[in-house]
Amino acid sequence: MKSIADKLASLLLAAGASVGVWAATAGFAAVHAAVNDLPGGPAVNQLNLGPAVTKIAAEQQWLHWMMLIICTVIFIGVFGVMFYSIYKHRKSKGAKSADFHESVGVEIAWTVVPFIIVILMALPATKAVVAQKDTSNADLTIKVTGYQWKWGYDYLKGEGEGLGFVSTLDVSHRQMSESGNPPPTDNYLLKVDKPLIVPVDKKVRIITTANDVIHSFMVPAFGIKQDAIPGFVRDTWFRAEKTGDFYGQCAELCGKEHAYMPIHVKVVSAEDYTKWVDAEKKAMAAKADDPNKVWVLNDLVARGEKVYTANCAVCHQANGKGAGPFKPLDGSPVVLDADKSKQLTILLNGKGAMPAWRQLSDTEIAAVMTYTKNSWSNKTGFLVQPSDVKAAR
């Protein structure tokens, strides 16, 4: 009786699991029915590689299909002959095995023919790999630095030299993810606050490195994927042939928020790129505040709120309560301490999951520190001047 009851329980559990899987699948399909293909990014129910916008990516797709077709033909040929032989010469039909020794001709054939096939496959593949690594004569060189969990872009050579910024997942998408029930969104977890801007039909060299752990910079439409390793420099390149928005993600498991490191590359015309560079340089000049300027509390808090929203809210949350490895700033002993050096040291050098923020100006760091010391329940009245940050550097 007990065994019968156990079997019935097992059957009920299996039936319940099947219903659950069916319901989950139906819900998944319903959500995806409201989502559209993302131009330059993933498509709904995409099975094949996405559209290529560089010659390298097109070459990779051609190689992919060539290799697949060759392997399929070999598979059909080998297994076709095998199954035909098994069927045609089966014992039930009275077939008897032949008695013979090795054939030198056959052995030469099954050695030489696969060797020729491998060489024919290797030649175009080698050509593509060599082309992928030819980063010479680039029109533009950009250093890409991986952080947990964002990307830093620094324009090293070419038009736009000297520009630099950090690209972070848009706060609204982070909030959607943490809600546990995100609405259907075409670019879900791919929207950033500042995309990487590059000109069309220009060779762009990408130099990758990382600040903390191994990341990987990948944009499928460009056919590029290059690891970003702390202490090492790697490079790759692309030449986009179309304008538009193209998306990728970190392709290396870099921590618990690996899914929150999207890549958004915006390819624009040469004229629009020049306009963007001019606007960014003017904005950078405007941000280059005098570190010796003495600020009043309200102005510095207002400036700090903008810096916090753009750079800190993704991890520490807008309410300052923190999340996961990121400790809360609301009520934090370090933030509330009258000794500015403790918080300054963390901001400049990083600590644990918190990256270093030396790329921010003295005024921006002073402003965000003042904001955290005077926001939420932190009503300290403490003020950090840019000169304090300058001295700490």
BALOBA-1460 file (C-alpha; in Angstrom, 3 decimals):
// residues 393
<rec num="1" residu="m" x="0.000" y="0.000" z="0.000"/>
<rec num="2" residu="k" x="2.835" y="2.374" z="0.892"/>
<rec num="3" residu="s" x="4.534" y="1.792" z="-2.453"/>
<rec num="4" residu="i" x="1.252" y="2.523" z="-4.270"/>
<rec num="5" residu="a" x="0.856" y="5.763" z="-2.312"/>
<rec num="6" residu="d" x="4.440" y="6.753" z="-3.116"/>
<rec num="7" residu="k" x="3.832" y="6.130" z="-6.813"/>
<rec num="8" residu="l" x="0.626" y="8.171" z="-6.767"/>
<rec num="9" residu="a" x="2.449" y="11.024" z="-5.014"/>
<rec num="10" residu="s" x="5.220" y="10.896" z="-7.616"/>
<rec num="11" residu="l" x="2.652" y="11.024" z="-10.425"/>
<rec num="12" residu="l" x="0.904" y="14.011" z="-8.837"/>
<rec num="13" residu="l" x="4.220" y="15.841" z="-8.419"/>
<rec num="14" residu="a" x="5.135" y="15.151" z="-12.030"/>
<rec num="15" residu="a" x="1.739" y="16.386" z="-13.196"/>
<rec num="16" residu="g" x="2.083" y="19.531" z="-11.087"/>
<rec num="17" residu="a" x="5.547" y="20.178" z="-12.467"/>
<rec num="18" residu="s" x="4.251" y="19.759" z="-16.033"/>
<rec num="19" residu="v" x="1.460" y="22.253" z="-15.396"/>
<rec num="20" residu="g" x="3.972" y="24.671" z="-13.877"/>
<rec num="21" residu="v" x="6.299" y="24.383" z="-16.869"/>
<rec num="22" residu="w" x="3.353" y="24.870" z="-19.254"/>
<rec num="23" residu="a" x="2.193" y="27.954" z="-17.346"/>
<rec num="24" residu="a" x="5.706" y="29.395" z="-17.246"/>
<rec num="25" residu="t" x="6.140" y="28.756" z="-20.976"/>
<rec num="26" residu="a" x="2.789" y="30.369" z="-21.735"/>
<rec num="27" residu="g" x="3.697" y="33.385" z="-19.605"/>
<rec num="28" residu="f" x="7.100" y="33.646" z="-21.293"/>
<rec num="29" residu="a" x="5.460" y="33.546" z="-24.725"/>
<rec num="30" residu="a" x="2.903" y="36.172" z="-23.709"/>
<rec num="31" residu="v" x="5.619" y="38.558" z="-22.520"/>
<rec num="32" residu="h" x="7.708" y="38.064" z="-25.644"/>
<rec num="33" residu="a" x="4.683" y="38.641" z="-27.859"/>
<rec num="34" residu="a" x="4.766" y="42.274" z="-26.720"/>
<rec num="35" residu="v" x="8.495" y="42.723" z="-27.442"/>
<rec num="36" residu="n" x="9.846" y="43.691" z="-30.864"/>
<rec num="37" residu="d" x="13.165" y="43.005" z="-32.569"/>
<rec num="38" residu="l" x="15.856" y="45.467" z="-31.500"/>
<rec num="39" residu="p" x="17.696" y="46.903" z="-34.547"/>
<rec num="40" residu="g" x="21.406" y="46.439" z="-33.943"/>
<rec num="41" residu="g" x="20.661" y="44.066" z="-31.073"/>
<rec num="42" residu="p" x="18.935" y="40.777" z="-30.356"/>
<rec num="43" residu="a" x="15.752" y="39.792" z="-32.156"/>
<rec num="44" residu="v" x="12.776" y="37.955" z="-30.703"/>
<rec num="45" residu="n" x="13.297" y="34.167" z="-30.994"/>
<rec num="46" residu="q" x="16.571" y="34.774" z="-32.833"/>
<rec num="47" residu="l" x="18.209" y="31.515" z="-33.897"/>
<rec num="48" residu="n" x="20.896" y="32.683" z="-36.302"/>
<rec num="49" residu="l" x="23.607" y="35.327" z="-36.036"/>
<rec num="50" residu="g" x="22.376" y="38.920" z="-36.223"/>
<rec num="51" residu="p" x="22.821" y="41.193" z="-39.266"/>
<rec num="52" residu="a" x="26.475" y="42.106" z="-39.894"/>
<rec num="53" residu="v" x="27.511" y="45.747" z="-40.298"/>
<rec num="54" residu="t" x="31.248" y="45.179" z="-40.799"/>
<rec num="55" residu="k" x="33.166" y="43.128" z="-43.359"/>
<rec num="56" residu="i" x="34.708" y="41.062" z="-40.567"/>
<rec num="57" residu="a" x="31.280" y="40.153" z="-39.184"/>
<rec num="58" residu="a" x="30.063" y="39.243" z="-42.696"/>
<rec num="59" residu="e" x="33.161" y="37.066" z="-43.168"/>
<rec num="60" residu="q" x="32.491" y="35.322" z="-39.851"/>
<rec num="61" residu="q" x="28.931" y="34.569" z="-40.884"/>
<rec num="62" residu="w" x="30.100" y="33.174" z="-44.248"/>
<rec num="63" residu="l" x="32.629" y="30.960" z="-42.425"/>
<rec num="64" residu="h" x="29.927" y="29.835" z="-40.018"/>
<rec num="65" residu="w" x="27.682" y="28.622" z="-42.838"/>
<rec num="66" residu="m" x="30.558" y="27.160" z="-44.862"/>
<rec num="67" residu="m" x="31.755" y="25.079" z="-41.897"/>
<rec num="68" residu="l" x="28.184" y="24.013" z="-41.084"/>
<rec num="69" residu="i" x="27.500" y="22.892" z="-44.660"/>
<rec num="70" residu="i" x="30.802" y="20.965" z="-44.931"/>
<rec num="71" residu="c" x="30.217" y="19.240" z="-41.582"/>
<rec num="72" residu="t" x="26.633" y="18.414" z="-42.567"/>
<rec num="73" residu="v" x="27.739" y="16.901" z="-45.886"/>
<rec num="74" residu="i" x="30.402" y="14.815" z="-44.117"/>
<rec num="75" residu="f" x="27.871" y="13.720" z="-41.495"/>
<rec num="76" residu="i" x="25.313" y="12.673" z="-44.097"/>
<rec num="77" residu="g" x="27.969" y="10.946" z="-46.213"/>
<rec num="78" residu="v" x="29.576" y="8.956" z="-43.376"/>
<rec num="79" residu="f" x="26.387" y="7.956" z="-41.603"/>
<rec num="80" residu="g" x="24.570" y="7.392" z="-44.905"/>
<rec num="81" residu="v" x="27.182" y="4.859" z="-46.010"/>
<rec num="82" residu="m" x="27.229" y="3.275" z="-42.562"/>
<rec num="83" residu="f" x="23.464" y="2.845" z="-42.264"/>
<rec num="84" residu="y" x="23.185" y="1.702" z="-45.897"/>
<rec num="85" residu="s" x="25.847" y="-0.947" z="-45.269"/>
<rec num="86" residu="i" x="24.152" y="-2.084" z="-42.062"/>
<rec num="87" residu="y" x="20.796" y="-2.380" z="-43.826"/>
<rec num="88" residu="k" x="22.012" y="-3.829" z="-47.139"/>
<rec num="89" residu="h" x="24.355" y="-6.411" z="-45.648"/>
<rec num="90" residu="r" x="22.385" y="-7.477" z="-42.596"/>
<rec num="91" residu="k" x="22.632" y="-11.056" z="-41.400"/>
<rec num="92" residu="s" x="18.900" y="-11.649" z="-41.715"/>
<rec num="93" residu="k" x="19.260" y="-11.324" z="-45.500"/>
<rec num="94" residu="g" x="21.987" y="-13.952" z="-45.568"/>
<rec num="95" residu="a" x="24.902" y="-11.544" z="-45.965"/>
<rec num="96" residu="k" x="28.290" y="-12.918" z="-44.921"/>
<rec num="97" residu="s" x="31.266" y="-10.806" z="-43.861"/>
<rec num="98" residu="a" x="34.157" y="-10.718" z="-46.281"/>
<rec num="99" residu="d" x="37.577" y="-11.991" z="-45.288"/>
<rec num="100" residu="f" x="40.193" y="-9.454" z="-46.358"/>
<rec num="101" residu="h" x="43.161" y="-7.527" z="-45.000"/>
<rec num="102" residu="e" x="43.973" y="-3.812" z="-45.059"/>
<rec num="103" residu="s" x="43.881" y="-1.809" z="-48.279"/>
<rec num="104" residu="v" x="46.764" y="0.614" z="-48.740"/>
<rec num="105" residu="g" x="44.746" y="2.659" z="-51.218"/>
<rec num="106" residu="v" x="41.811" y="3.055" z="-48.824"/>
<rec num="107" residu="e" x="44.081" y="4.046" z="-45.924"/>
<rec num="108" residu="i" x="45.815" y="6.656" z="-48.065"/>
<rec num="109" residu="a" x="42.449" y="7.977" z="-49.242"/>
<rec num="110" residu="w" x="40.926" y="8.347" z="-45.771"/>
<rec num="111" residu="t" x="44.068" y="10.112" z="-44.598"/>
<rec num="112" residu="v" x="44.641" y="12.428" z="-47.554"/>
<rec num="113" residu="v" x="41.012" y="13.433" z="-48.219"/>
<rec num="114" residu="p" x="40.277" y="14.648" z="-44.619"/>
<rec num="115" residu="f" x="43.635" y="16.445" z="-44.620"/>
<rec num="116" residu="i" x="42.694" y="18.318" z="-47.809"/>
<rec num="117" residu="i" x="39.253" y="19.172" z="-46.358"/>
<rec num="118" residu="v" x="40.828" y="20.555" z="-43.163"/>
<rec num="119" residu="i" x="43.284" y="22.662" z="-45.184"/>
<rec num="120" residu="l" x="40.473" y="24.049" z="-47.349"/>
<rec num="121" residu="m" x="38.546" y="24.961" z="-44.182"/>
<rec num="122" residu="a" x="41.605" y="26.432" z="-42.451"/>
<rec num="123" residu="l" x="42.671" y="28.782" z="-45.257"/>
<rec num="124" residu="p" x="39.671" y="31.166" z="-45.184"/>
<rec num="125" residu="a" x="39.433" y="30.876" z="-41.384"/>
<rec num="126" residu="t" x="43.100" y="31.857" z="-40.980"/>
<rec num="127" residu="k" x="42.621" y="34.773" z="-43.358"/>
<rec num="128" residu="a" x="39.699" y="36.048" z="-41.262"/>
<rec num="129" residu="v" x="41.579" y="35.633" z="-37.960"/>
<rec num="130" residu="v" x="44.615" y="37.513" z="-39.304"/>
<rec num="131" residu="a" x="42.359" y="40.321" z="-40.556"/>
<rec num="132" residu="q" x="40.685" y="40.506" z="-37.129"/>
<rec num="133" residu="k" x="44.027" y="41.200" z="-35.457"/>
<rec num="134" residu="d" x="45.264" y="43.808" z="-37.937"/>
<rec num="135" residu="t" x="44.718" y="46.966" z="-35.873"/>
<rec num="136" residu="s" x="47.219" y="49.058" z="-37.837"/>
<rec num="137" residu="n" x="46.358" y="52.381" z="-39.518"/>
<rec num="138" residu="a" x="43.359" y="53.060" z="-37.300"/>
<rec num="139" residu="d" x="41.508" y="56.363" z="-37.716"/>
<rec num="140" residu="l" x="40.419" y="56.349" z="-34.088"/>
<rec num="141" residu="t" x="41.791" y="54.616" z="-30.981"/>
<rec num="142" residu="i" x="39.589" y="54.123" z="-27.924"/>
<rec num="143" residu="k" x="40.586" y="52.502" z="-24.649"/>
<rec num="144" residu="v" x="37.785" y="50.437" z="-23.125"/>
<rec num="145" residu="t" x="38.089" y="49.669" z="-19.418"/>
<rec num="146" residu="g" x="35.825" y="47.150" z="-17.715"/>
<rec num="147" residu="y" x="34.630" y="47.898" z="-14.182"/>
<rec num="148" residu="q" x="32.254" y="46.031" z="-11.914"/>
<rec num="149" residu="w" x="29.803" y="46.784" z="-13.501"/>
<rec num="150" residu="k" x="30.193" y="49.490" z="-16.128"/>
<rec num="151" residu="w" x="32.447" y="50.468" z="-19.052"/>
<rec num="152" residu="g" x="34.922" y="53.326" z="-19.226"/>
<rec num="153" residu="y" x="35.717" y="54.866" z="-22.634"/>
<rec num="154" residu="d" x="38.800" y="57.028" z="-23.278"/>
<rec num="155" residu="y" x="39.484" y="58.469" z="-26.738"/>
<rec num="156" residu="l" x="43.262" y="58.195" z="-27.126"/>
<rec num="157" residu="k" x="43.961" y="59.062" z="-30.779"/>
<rec num="158" residu="g" x="42.131" y="60.630" z="-33.672"/>
<rec num="159" residu="e" x="39.250" y="63.072" z="-33.663"/>
<rec num="160" residu="g" x="37.939" y="63.345" z="-30.128"/>
<rec num="161" residu="e" x="41.312" y="62.709" z="-28.488"/>
<rec num="162" residu="g" x="41.166" y="63.555" z="-24.786"/>
<rec num="163" residu="l" x="37.491" y="62.761" z="-24.293"/>
<rec num="164" residu="g" x="36.508" y="60.175" z="-21.727"/>
<rec num="165" residu="f" x="33.461" y="59.024" z="-19.796"/>
<rec num="166" residu="v" x="31.889" y="56.086" z="-17.997"/>
<rec num="167" residu="s" x="28.893" y="54.268" z="-19.495"/>
<rec num="168" residu="t" x="26.453" y="52.744" z="-16.999"/>
<rec num="169" residu="l" x="23.194" y="50.831" z="-17.222"/>
<rec num="170" residu="d" x="20.258" y="53.223" z="-17.211"/>
<rec num="171" residu="v" x="18.819" y="53.557" z="-13.700"/>
<rec num="172" residu="s" x="15.250" y="52.891" z="-14.892"/>
<rec num="173" residu="h" x="16.285" y="49.503" z="-16.325"/>
<rec num="174" residu="r" x="18.033" y="48.569" z="-13.076"/>
<rec num="175" residu="q" x="14.842" y="49.400" z="-11.201"/>
<rec num="176" residu="m" x="12.768" y="47.355" z="-13.672"/>
<rec num="177" residu="s" x="15.035" y="44.360" z="-13.105"/>
<rec num="178" residu="e" x="14.914" y="44.648" z="-9.319"/>
<rec num="179" residu="s" x="11.116" y="44.922" z="-9.371"/>
<rec num="180" residu="g" x="10.951" y="41.238" z="-10.303"/>
<rec num="181" residu="n" x="8.264" y="41.910" z="-12.907"/>
<rec num="182" residu="p" x="9.776" y="44.072" z="-15.682"/>
<rec num="183" residu="p" x="7.417" y="45.314" z="-18.391"/>
<rec num="184" residu="p" x="8.001" y="44.208" z="-22.016"/>
<rec num="185" residu="t" x="10.870" y="46.401" z="-23.265"/>
<rec num="186" residu="d" x="12.679" y="46.047" z="-26.591"/>
<rec num="187" residu="n" x="16.048" y="47.141" z="-25.201"/>
<rec num="188" residu="y" x="15.675" y="45.608" z="-21.735"/>
<rec num="189" residu="l" x="18.983" y="45.832" z="-19.780"/>
<rec num="190" residu="l" x="20.707" y="47.309" z="-22.851"/>
<rec num="191" residu="k" x="19.976" y="51.005" z="-22.315"/>
<rec num="192" residu="v" x="22.890" y="53.080" z="-20.990"/>
<rec num="193" residu="d" x="23.280" y="56.660" z="-19.848"/>
<rec num="194" residu="k" x="26.145" y="57.404" z="-22.300"/>
<rec num="195" residu="p" x="26.683" y="55.304" z="-25.442"/>
<rec num="196" residu="l" x="30.031" y="54.983" z="-27.189"/>
<rec num="197" residu="i" x="29.944" y="57.327" z="-30.215"/>
<rec num="198" residu="v" x="31.992" y="56.488" z="-33.333"/>
<rec num="199" residu="p" x="31.958" y="57.711" z="-36.970"/>
<rec num="200" residu="v" x="30.797" y="55.513" z="-39.837"/>
<rec num="201" residu="d" x="33.308" y="54.078" z="-42.342"/>
<rec num="202" residu="k" x="36.273" y="54.768" z="-40.039"/>
<rec num="203" residu="k" x="38.637" y="52.143" z="-38.661"/>
<rec num="204" residu="v" x="38.209" y="52.161" z="-34.887"/>
<rec num="205" residu="r" x="40.842" y="50.421" z="-32.783"/>
<rec num="206" residu="i" x="39.593" y="49.208" z="-29.403"/>
<rec num="207" residu="i" x="42.153" y="48.691" z="-26.633"/>
<rec num="208" residu="t" x="40.726" y="46.655" z="-23.760"/>
<rec num="209" residu="t" x="41.767" y="46.356" z="-20.128"/>
<rec num="210" residu="a" x="39.993" y="46.037" z="-16.776"/>
<rec num="211" residu="n" x="40.122" y="47.622" z="-13.363"/>
<rec num="212" residu="d" x="39.101" y="44.661" z="-11.194"/>
<rec num="213" residu="v" x="38.247" y="41.264" z="-12.743"/>
<rec num="214" residu="i" x="38.172" y="39.826" z="-16.266"/>
<rec num="215" residu="h" x="35.473" y="41.308" z="-18.495"/>
<rec num="216" residu="s" x="34.862" y="40.841" z="-22.224"/>
<rec num="217" residu="f" x="33.878" y="43.524" z="-24.745"/>
<rec num="218" residu="m" x="31.552" y="42.044" z="-27.359"/>
<rec num="219" residu="v" x="29.403" y="43.621" z="-30.077"/>
<rec num="220" residu="p" x="28.005" y="40.852" z="-32.340"/>
<rec num="221" residu="a" x="27.017" y="43.172" z="-35.205"/>
<rec num="222" residu="f" x="30.683" y="44.239" z="-35.507"/>
<rec num="223" residu="g" x="32.059" y="40.714" z="-35.142"/>
<rec num="224" residu="i" x="34.268" y="41.705" z="-32.198"/>
<rec num="225" residu="k" x="34.819" y="40.014" z="-28.842"/>
<rec num="226" residu="q" x="37.920" y="40.813" z="-26.818"/>
<rec num="227" residu="d" x="38.651" y="39.990" z="-23.185"/>
<rec num="228" residu="a" x="39.482" y="42.881" z="-20.857"/>
<rec num="229" residu="i" x="42.038" y="41.608" z="-18.340"/>
<rec num="230" residu="p" x="43.412" y="43.577" z="-15.343"/>
<rec num="231" residu="g" x="47.061" y="44.476" z="-15.875"/>
<rec num="232" residu="f" x="47.024" y="43.477" z="-19.552"/>
<rec num="233" residu="v" x="46.222" y="45.268" z="-22.791"/>
<rec num="234" residu="r" x="44.429" y="43.562" z="-25.679"/>
<rec num="235" residu="d" x="43.118" y="45.127" z="-28.866"/>
<rec num="236" residu="t" x="40.650" y="44.580" z="-31.677"/>
<rec num="237" residu="w" x="39.035" y="46.792" z="-34.314"/>
<rec num="238" residu="f" x="35.956" y="47.394" z="-36.430"/>
<rec num="239" residu="r" x="34.802" y="49.584" z="-39.310"/>
<rec num="240" residu="a" x="31.034" y="50.064" z="-39.211"/>
<rec num="241" residu="e" x="29.489" y="50.433" z="-42.663"/>
<rec num="242" residu="k" x="26.082" y="51.630" z="-41.450"/>
<rec num="243" residu="t" x="24.906" y="54.286" z="-39.039"/>
<rec num="244" residu="g" x="22.643" y="53.287" z="-36.189"/>
<rec num="245" residu="d" x="22.593" y="51.860" z="-32.669"/>
<rec num="246" residu="f" x="24.328" y="48.556" z="-31.994"/>
<rec num="247" residu="y" x="24.325" y="46.586" z="-28.775"/>
<rec num="248" residu="g" x="26.406" y="44.053" z="-26.921"/>
<rec num="249" residu="q" x="27.149" y="42.899" z="-23.394"/>
<rec num="250" residu="c" x="30.037" y="41.805" z="-21.252"/>
<rec num="251" residu="a" x="30.663" y="38.226" z="-22.406"/>
<rec num="252" residu="e" x="32.674" y="37.103" z="-19.371"/>
<rec num="253" residu="l" x="31.043" y="36.097" z="-16.084"/>
<rec num="254" residu="c" x="32.445" y="38.962" z="-13.993"/>
<rec num="255" residu="g" x="30.321" y="38.869" z="-10.847"/>
<rec num="256" residu="k" x="26.784" y="38.869" z="-9.577"/>
<rec num="257" residu="e" x="25.793" y="41.928" z="-11.663"/>
<rec num="258" residu="h" x="27.333" y="40.632" z="-14.871"/>
<rec num="259" residu="a" x="23.961" y="41.095" z="-16.607"/>
<rec num="260" residu="y" x="24.047" y="44.827" z="-15.813"/>
<rec num="261" residu="m" x="27.027" y="45.706" z="-18.076"/>
<rec num="262" residu="p" x="25.519" y="46.458" z="-21.487"/>
<rec num="263" residu="i" x="27.412" y="47.946" z="-24.422"/>
<rec num="264" residu="h" x="25.729" y="50.523" z="-26.650"/>
<rec num="265" residu="v" x="27.674" y="51.797" z="-29.663"/>
<rec num="266" residu="k" x="26.117" y="54.625" z="-31.663"/>
<rec num="267" residu="v" x="27.515" y="54.933" z="-35.199"/>
<rec num="268" residu="v" x="26.939" y="58.373" z="-36.697"/>
<rec num="269" residu="s" x="27.932" y="60.240" z="-39.853"/>
<rec num="270" residu="a" x="31.300" y="62.027" z="-39.987"/>
<rec num="271" residu="e" x="29.551" y="65.406" z="-39.737"/>
<rec num="272" residu="d" x="27.475" y="64.376" z="-36.724"/>
<rec num="273" residu="y" x="30.553" y="62.893" z="-35.062"/>
<rec num="274" residu="t" x="32.434" y="66.172" z="-35.441"/>
<rec num="275" residu="k" x="29.481" y="68.038" z="-33.913"/>
<rec num="276" residu="w" x="29.382" y="65.571" z="-31.024"/>
<rec num="277" residu="v" x="33.117" y="65.953" z="-30.364"/>
<rec num="278" residu="d" x="32.823" y="69.759" z="-30.341"/>
<rec num="279" residu="a" x="29.867" y="69.624" z="-27.946"/>
<rec num="280" residu="e" x="31.639" y="67.177" z="-25.628"/>
<rec num="281" residu="k" x="34.793" y="69.298" z="-25.503"/>
<rec num="282" residu="k" x="32.766" y="72.384" z="-24.661"/>
<rec num="283" residu="a" x="30.932" y="70.457" z="-21.942"/>
<rec num="284" residu="m" x="34.236" y="69.126" z="-20.618"/>
<rec num="285" residu="a" x="35.682" y="72.634" z="-20.516"/>
<rec num="286" residu="a" x="32.596" y="73.855" z="-18.669"/>
<rec num="287" residu="k" x="32.977" y="71.038" z="-16.135"/>
<rec num="288" residu="a" x="36.616" y="71.872" z="-15.543"/>
<rec num="289" residu="d" x="35.829" y="73.823" z="-12.416"/>
<rec num="290" residu="d" x="38.516" y="75.640" z="-10.523"/>
<rec num="291" residu="p" x="39.474" y="73.226" z="-7.701"/>
<rec num="292" residu="n" x="40.304" y="76.227" z="-5.538"/>
<rec num="293" residu="k" x="36.786" y="77.650" z="-5.773"/>
<rec num="294" residu="v" x="34.992" y="77.788" z="-2.426"/>
<rec num="295" residu="w" x="31.422" y="76.443" z="-2.675"/>
<rec num="296" residu="v" x="28.401" y="76.949" z="-0.435"/>
<rec num="297" residu="l" x="26.544" y="73.912" z="0.911"/>
<rec num="298" residu="n" x="23.323" y="74.124" z="-1.136"/>
<rec num="299" residu="d" x="25.107" y="74.563" z="-4.469"/>
<rec num="300" residu="l" x="27.457" y="71.661" z="-3.786"/>
<rec num="301" residu="v" x="24.590" y="69.372" z="-2.728"/>
<rec num="302" residu="a" x="22.670" y="70.213" z="-5.924"/>
<rec num="303" residu="r" x="25.751" y="69.437" z="-8.033"/>
<rec num="304" residu="g" x="26.399" y="66.268" z="-6.036"/>
<rec num="305" residu="e" x="22.889" y="64.951" z="-6.641"/>
<rec num="306" residu="k" x="23.526" y="64.975" z="-10.401"/>
<rec num="307" residu="v" x="26.859" y="63.189" z="-9.972"/>
<rec num="308" residu="y" x="25.280" y="60.603" z="-7.651"/>
<rec num="309" residu="t" x="22.370" y="59.900" z="-10.022"/>
<rec num="310" residu="a" x="24.704" y="59.455" z="-12.995"/>
<rec num="311" residu="n" x="27.350" y="57.313" z="-11.316"/>
<rec num="312" residu="c" x="26.356" y="55.960" z="-7.913"/>
<rec num="313" residu="a" x="22.596" y="55.350" z="-7.822"/>
<rec num="314" residu="v" x="22.820" y="52.207" z="-9.956"/>
<rec num="315" residu="c" x="24.655" y="50.336" z="-7.189"/>
<rec num="316" residu="h" x="23.846" y="52.247" z="-3.977"/>
<rec num="317" residu="q" x="20.241" y="52.949" z="-5.081"/>
<rec num="318" residu="a" x="18.582" y="56.363" z="-5.274"/>
<rec num="319" residu="n" x="17.541" y="56.116" z="-1.604"/>
<rec num="320" residu="g" x="21.089" y="55.360" z="-0.467"/>
<rec num="321" residu="k" x="20.128" y="51.999" z="1.026"/>
<rec num="322" residu="g" x="22.664" y="49.959" z="-0.946"/>
<rec num="323" residu="a" x="22.264" y="46.502" z="-2.465"/>
<rec num="324" residu="g" x="24.270" y="43.267" z="-2.305"/>
<rec num="325" residu="p" x="27.974" y="43.998" z="-1.790"/>
<rec num="326" residu="f" x="27.351" y="47.751" z="-1.944"/>
<rec num="327" residu="k" x="26.860" y="49.036" z="1.581"/>
<rec num="328" residu="p" x="24.170" y="51.616" z="2.401"/>
<rec num="329" residu="l" x="25.255" y="55.243" z="2.458"/>
<rec num="330" residu="d" x="22.224" y="56.333" z="4.449"/>
<rec num="331" residu="g" x="23.388" y="56.102" z="8.042"/>
<rec num="332" residu="s" x="26.868" y="54.883" z="7.073"/>
<rec num="333" residu="p" x="29.458" y="55.546" z="9.823"/>
<rec num="334" residu="v" x="32.044" y="56.413" z="7.144"/>
<rec num="335" residu="v" x="29.729" y="58.989" z="5.544"/>
<rec num="336" residu="l" x="28.651" y="60.442" z="8.891"/>
<rec num="337" residu="d" x="32.221" y="60.702" z="10.185"/>
<rec num="338" residu="a" x="33.580" y="64.250" z="10.405"/>
<rec num="339" residu="d" x="36.916" y="62.863" z="9.175"/>
<rec num="340" residu="k" x="36.639" y="63.334" z="5.380"/>
<rec num="341" residu="s" x="39.718" y="61.244" z="4.611"/>
<rec num="342" residu="k" x="37.999" y="57.874" z="5.156"/>
<rec num="343" residu="q" x="35.317" y="58.409" z="2.504"/>
<rec num="344" residu="l" x="37.779" y="60.199" z="0.225"/>
<rec num="345" residu="t" x="40.173" y="57.246" z="0.301"/>
<rec num="346" residu="i" x="37.407" y="54.839" z="-0.740"/>
<rec num="347" residu="l" x="36.261" y="57.113" z="-3.585"/>
<rec num="348" residu="l" x="39.772" y="57.611" z="-4.936"/>
<rec num="349" residu="n" x="41.117" y="54.076" z="-4.466"/>
<rec num="350" residu="g" x="38.051" y="51.844" z="-4.325"/>
<rec num="351" residu="k" x="37.286" y="49.138" z="-1.793"/>
<rec num="352" residu="g" x="35.843" y="45.644" z="-2.313"/>
<rec num="353" residu="a" x="33.182" y="45.783" z="-5.030"/>
<rec num="354" residu="m" x="33.431" y="49.587" z="-5.098"/>
<rec num="355" residu="p" x="35.657" y="50.742" z="-7.995"/>
<rec num="356" residu="a" x="37.981" y="53.732" z="-7.842"/>
<rec num="357" residu="w" x="36.433" y="56.961" z="-9.131"/>
<rec num="358" residu="r" x="39.566" y="58.940" z="-9.966"/>
<rec num="359" residu="q" x="38.110" y="59.783" z="-13.384"/>
<rec num="360" residu="l" x="35.727" y="62.217" z="-11.661"/>
<rec num="361" residu="s" x="36.967" y="65.775" z="-11.189"/>
<rec num="362" residu="d" x="37.859" y="67.201" z="-7.784"/>
<rec num="363" residu="t" x="34.652" y="69.221" z="-7.812"/>
<rec num="364" residu="e" x="32.511" y="66.203" z="-8.719"/>
<rec num="365" residu="i" x="33.982" y="64.083" z="-5.925"/>
<rec num="366" residu="a" x="33.606" y="66.905" z="-3.420"/>
<rec num="367" residu="a" x="30.023" y="67.452" z="-4.562"/>
<rec num="368" residu="v" x="28.970" y="63.799" z="-4.333"/>
<rec num="369" residu="m" x="30.572" y="63.465" z="-0.901"/>
<rec num="370" residu="t" x="28.748" y="66.563" z="0.306"/>
<rec num="371" residu="y" x="25.503" y="65.222" z="-1.159"/>
<rec num="372" residu="t" x="25.807" y="61.875" z="0.643"/>
<rec num="373" residu="k" x="26.659" y="63.617" z="3.928"/>
<rec num="374" residu="n" x="23.545" y="65.788" z="3.712"/>
<rec num="375" residu="s" x="20.898" y="63.568" z="2.100"/>
<rec num="376" residu="w" x="18.312" y="61.042" z="3.313"/>
<rec num="377" residu="s" x="18.764" y="60.821" z="7.106"/>
<rec num="378" residu="n" x="22.354" y="62.090" z="6.878"/>
<rec num="379" residu="k" x="21.864" y="65.704" z="7.935"/>
<rec num="380" residu="t" x="25.413" y="66.361" z="9.070"/>
<rec num="381" residu="g" x="25.910" y="69.836" z="7.653"/>
<rec num="382" residu="f" x="29.429" y="68.750" z="6.647"/>
<rec num="383" residu="l" x="30.827" y="70.253" z="3.453"/>
<rec num="384" residu="v" x="33.744" y="68.952" z="1.362"/>
<rec num="385" residu="q" x="35.552" y="71.493" z="-0.799"/>
<rec num="386" residu="p" x="37.265" y="70.575" z="-4.113"/>
<rec num="387" residu="s" x="40.553" y="71.716" z="-2.582"/>
<rec num="388" residu="d" x="40.218" y="68.883" z="-0.021"/>
<rec num="389" residu="v" x="39.987" y="66.328" z="-2.852"/>
<rec num="390" residu="k" x="42.865" y="67.915" z="-4.716"/>
<rec num="391" residu="a" x="45.061" y="67.643" z="-1.626"/>
<rec num="392" residu="a" x="44.040" y="64.004" z="-1.077"/>
<rec num="393" residu="r" x="45.025" y="63.030" z="-4.626"/>
